[in-house]
Structures are given as structure tokens and as C-alpha cells.
Amino acid sequence: MTAHAKPSKLIKGATGDWEIVVGMEIHAQVTSKSKLFSSASTEFGGAPNSHVSLVDAAMPGMLPVINEECVRQAVRTGLGLKAQINLRSIFDRKNYFYPDLPQGYQISQYKNPIVGEGEVIVDVSPTEQIKVGIERLHLEQDAGKSLHDQSPDQSFVDLNRSGVALMEIVSKPDIRSAEEARAYVTKLRTILRYLGTCDGNMEQGSLRADVNVSVRRPGEPLGTRCEIKNVNSIRFIGQAVEVEARRQIGILEDGGAIDQETRLFDPARGETRAMRSKEEAHDYRYFPDPDLLPLEFDQAFVDALAVALPELPDAKKARFMREYGLPSYDAGVLVADRDTADFYEDCVRAGGKARDAKVVANWVTGDFAALANAAGVGVAQTHVPAVRIASLVDLLAENVISGKIAKDVLALMFSEERDADPRDIVERRGLKQVTDTGAIERAVDAIVAANPDKVEQAKAKPTMLGWFVGQVMKATGGKANPQSVNDMLKSKLGI
């Protein structure tokens, strides 16, 4: 029984509403120094065919030997997906011919995978959460890469990737929109990065998605699905779902039928194209690999890995809400990246002081994140240490500077004051907030005297007070305490 979409998720066709149904197969490259069945390096970017052992090249007589670290990583991932860990699994041969698959078969897992059913909780928006079931996770080896742009009349094969360990994570058909598909992959990638089992770098091909899309009338059985192969960005996954769903709706509304096939998404043209008719399991002639014994380990092996798991995104988000009193949205933004979450906690706790955790969150995810983004790095990768953001927040809390001056100081920390502490910047540049009521009063009197017409308007319409506050702040170079200005203006104008 599959979940039904909310009415707002349905697509309007010419003849009524349609529901999108999406299931995904994510191919995640396992973080390990060597390949699944050989000792060759998995490092990205080597010269073609420089990371290839005799096993990867399928030389006669070569035997695969399982890499225990890859097994550990698959089990860790299964635990992170709250999934069933199978203490006994089997490697099979999946037979097909491809120029960059030298063995003529891929070692994969079919009926007996290492990880069974699990689930992922996905925040689609600040107000909507869905649960996506995991069908299975199995280990398999990657194929090599065919290069068609090196010569006008020849293709070349680079086997560096051949034999690299992949985890294929298969979801249930629980996704009902392009937005949900994007959110699911984003969350899954976050979990993998927290676990350290896959780096999630889609631009390097270490996380790729096969997206299965079908459409149906609400409440009807599942329709025929098409698989869109190797989509390599979260944005493209969303586009591919939309484009393919609309293509299928168009065919069905014209009285046609959907052919089950494998397609490619072309982002430049915004369309999917047929690649080949869809193979079924029997086409691959699966059978247990005679060179590999069944993979067996005991519960103690699993328990030891479970104990050593890091705090995962959902648990960290719940703790941030509980310990720091953060709203769900703020906590979710912070924990989406493990380094950002750690940086935030360092800011809150720096120097052993108690800080307003919500104010720190606003700075880390707001102005600071914007400056980091403009510099092309993550929040935790800038030159500014957490202790300096903490210092900036402290200056605000102590009423030494105003919010406007704090933004200016932060900008200076990214430009000509790269190595300075905020306190030193404020001291050296004379940026301390003016709390001297005499100085503020002189500025207020001057603005009031120069604008008698605006004074009358403000008395009739108190919301005009903001204009006066702005003028006084400008006159004091943004250094006047805004609350003091506000109070004094109310008193002077009798509001």
C-alpha cells in the first residue's frame, strides 16, 4: 500500500488531476582507501588507468577478496537508516556486456543484500515532514568510464573507477513530488556525510541517482514506470521528475500507453530521452558468484559499529531544540551540514560563557553564512574562527555596538581586518555605541528642529517614528543605541 499525495501535490492535466509516484536508487561511492575486491586506490582524479589492479582489469585467474572496511561502511549506513542489518548476505554476478566492464559481469547483491528495510525522515518544508521507506541497501562494484571526446574515430576506456565500492540504496515508491525528491536526496546525502560513509560529491560522481517516475489517477494502482539514469545533481533530479511526469501525462491523456524503459535527462533541453527498453532481473542472469563465499558476521560486529556511530542529524536537531531552545526550522538549517552544526556549537560555548543561542543561530545562518557563501566556502571553512563570532555576539549583548555596527564589523572581518578580533576592531575604529544620553539628545533635537512638518505627521501617525530613528542613527554614524533613540523621540514628541 503506497501513500497518496496531498491534493496540493497533484498535477493538473487537460483531463483531470494526476499523481506523481517516485522511487529512487541512489548509488553512493563508499568512502574507503581501496576498492571493494582489490587493493587499488579509490582516489579521485588520477591519470587514466593509473588506479587499476589486475583484478579490476579482469585478468585471467584473478580472484576477488572482500574489503572489510567497505562492509563496515555499509553496516554503518544501514544503522544510520534505521534499517535491518542482515548477518548473512550473498554476492551475485549480474551479467551484461559493456566496454568499460572488463569482466562481462558486475559483482553485486540481488536476493540477499547486506541491509534490508529502513526509513528516512525528510523535512520537505518548515511545516511538512514525510517518511520515505528504504527497501534495501546492497554493495556492488562500479564500472569503468568510456571516454568519447579524446579522438574523432575512437573511444577510450578508463578503468580507474572499475571495482570501486558502491552502496545502492533503494527507496520505496513513497515520494510524491519533485520537491519531495530533492528533499529526500538532500537528507540522505546529509546522513551519509555525518556517518563518513560517502562524501556525497555529486560533481565527482560519488553520489548518483536513478529516478523511477510513474503517474496515476489519484487512488488508482501504480502506473508503468520509467527509470531516468545517472542524474548527478539535486536540482536536475527535481527537473527530471517534473519533465518526465508531464511527458507521461501527455501520452496517457492522448490515449497512449507508457513503455517501461530507461531514459536519460538532458538538462540543456529540459527533456528526457529514451536510452533502452527496461531490463528485468532475469535479463541479467543473476547467480551467486562462485569466487566469493557468503558474507557473514555476528551481532557483536554490528553492535560495536552501532556504539561508535556519531550523533546523526535527527538526534542533533532534537538536541538543539531541547538544549538551546531553537525553533525546528533554525535547528534544521544548522544540522543540514555537520561542520556548520559543530561551528555553531563552538560559537555558543566559546570561552565558557552563556550566550543567547537563538541570536548566535541568526548570525551563523544569516549574515555570516552570506559572507561565507560569497567567498565560495562553507560557514566552518572561512578564516573566521567560532570564538570571533562569539565575541561579536557578546559585544551586541553588552550594548557596546548596535546591530548595524555589528554587520559592518563582520564585513571588516572578511576584508581589511581579516586577523583581528571584533573587540579590537571596535576599539581601534571608534565604533562603540553612543549611550551618552546628552549626545543622543543633541542629535534628536537637531533632527526634530529641522523637520517640523514631519513632527506633526508623527504625532498624528506614530508609525512615522521609524523615520526619525533612521535619521538620528544616520547622524550618529549608526552608533547611537536604537532603544535610547526610540525612547527619547517618544518623550520629545509626546507619542
C-alpha positions, 0 to 999 in steps of 0.5 A: 500500500503506497501513500497518496499525495496531498491534493496540493501535490497533484498535477493538473492535466487537460483531463483531470488531476494526476499523481506523481509516484517516485522511487529512487536508487541512489548509488553512493561511492563508499568512502574507503582507501581501496576498492571493494575486491582489490587493493587499488586506490579509490582516489579521485582524479588520477591519470587514466588507468593509473588506479587499476589492479589486475583484478579490476582489469579482469585478468585471467585467474584473478580472484576477488577478496572482500574489503572489510572496511567497505562492509563496515561502511555499509553496516554503518549506513544501514544503522544510520537508516534505521534499517535491518542489518542482515548477518548473512548476505550473498554476492551475485554476478549480474551479467551484461556486456559493456566496454568499460566492464572488463569482466562481462559481469558486475559483482553485486547483491540481488536476493540477499543484500547486506541491509534490508528495510529502513526509513528516512525522515525528510523535512520537505518544508518548515511545516511538512515532514514525510517518511520515505521507506528504504527497501534495501541497501546492497554493495556492488562494484562500479564500472569503468568510464568510456571516454568519447571526446579524446579522438574523432574515430575512437573511444577510450576506456578508463578503468580507474573507477572499475571495482570501486565500492558502491552502496545502492540504496533503494527507496520505496515508491513513497515520494510524491513530488519533485520537491519531495525528491530533492528533499529526500536526496538532500537528507540522505546525502546529509546522513551519509556525510555525518556517518563518513560513509560517502562524501556525497560529491555529486560533481565527482560522481560519488553520489548518483541517482536513478529516478523511477517516475510513474503517474496515476489517477489519484487512488488508482494502482501504480502506473508503468514506470520509467527509470531516468539514469545517472542524474548527478545533481539535486536540482536536475533530479527535481527537473527530471521528475517534473519533465518526465511526469508531464511527458507521461501525462501527455501520452496517457491523456492522448490515449497512449500507453507508457513503455517501461524503459530507461531514459536519460535527462538532458538538462540543456533541453529540459527533456528526457530521452529514451536510452533502452527498453527496461531490463528485468532481473532475469535479463541479467542472469543473476547467480551467486558468484562462485569466487566469493563465499557468503558474507557473514558476521555476528551481532557483536560486529554490528553492535560495536559499529552501532556504539561508535556511530556519531550523533546523526542529524535527527538526534542533533536537531532534537538536541538543539531544540531541547538544549538551546531552545531553537525553533525546528526550522533554525535547528534544521538549517544548522544540522543540514551540514555537520561542520556548520552544526559543530561551528555553531556549537563552538560559537555558543560555548566559546570561552565558557560563557552563556550566550543567547543561542537563538541570536548566535543561530541568526548570525551563523545562518544569516549574515555570516553564512552570506559572507561565507557563501560569497567567498565560495566556502562553507560557514566552518571553512572561512578564516573566521574562527567560532570564538570571533563570532562569539565575541561579536555576539557578546559585544551586541549583548553588552550594548557596546555596538548596535546591530548595524555596527555589528554587520559592518564589523563582520564585513571588516572581518572578511576584508581589511581586518581579516586577523583581528578580533571584533573587540579590537576592531571596535576599539581601534575604529571608534565604533562603540555605541553612543549611550551618552544620553546628552549626545543622543539628545543633541542629535534628536533635537537637531533632527526634530528642529529641522523637520517640523512638518514631519513632527506633526505627521508623527504625532498624528501617525506614530508609525512615522517614528521609524523615520526619525530613528533612521535619521538620528542613527544616520547622524550618529554614524549608526552608533547611537543605541536604537532603544535610547533613540526610540525612547527619547523621540517618544518623550520629545514628541509626546507619542 
